[in-house]
Amino acid sequence: MTEKLHKMQSVSFRIIEDFLEYLPENELKIVQFLRNLVLDCVPGCKEKLSYNVPYYRRHYTICFIWPASVTWGSKITYQGVRMGFTNGNLLANDNNYLDKGNRKQVYWKDYSDTREINVPLLKSCLFDAVYIDEERAKIKRTSQSKINP
């Protein structure tokens, strides 16, 4: 960990390995499972620490994995590991698999054990998020080509 800390967090990691070493064993298992799923389902994604947790992106940020032990503020507000989608409001969430609380854009699912992960549903969310990311990138490229022919 580095010395510089974010105002709302009591930890700071330079690299993913530092983050993984910090996690308690139960969260580490879930994070590793979710991380492998994301890396398998999101072709060409980049993994980057942001707010001291891994975020995944292609053209735009797609999702994040946030263990409860990496708090935002002074206390733990949920248990386990949160898998979040930064544009969850655009996903086909017809079965209400993802939670939104009072959020308008970010949707998530909390897991306290890998056995709780509905892999087919989560893969469907990831594939949907990749499609949305690609469509947003196409729209941006099209609008830029109209500006700079």
Disulfide bonds with the S-S distance in Angstrom:
none
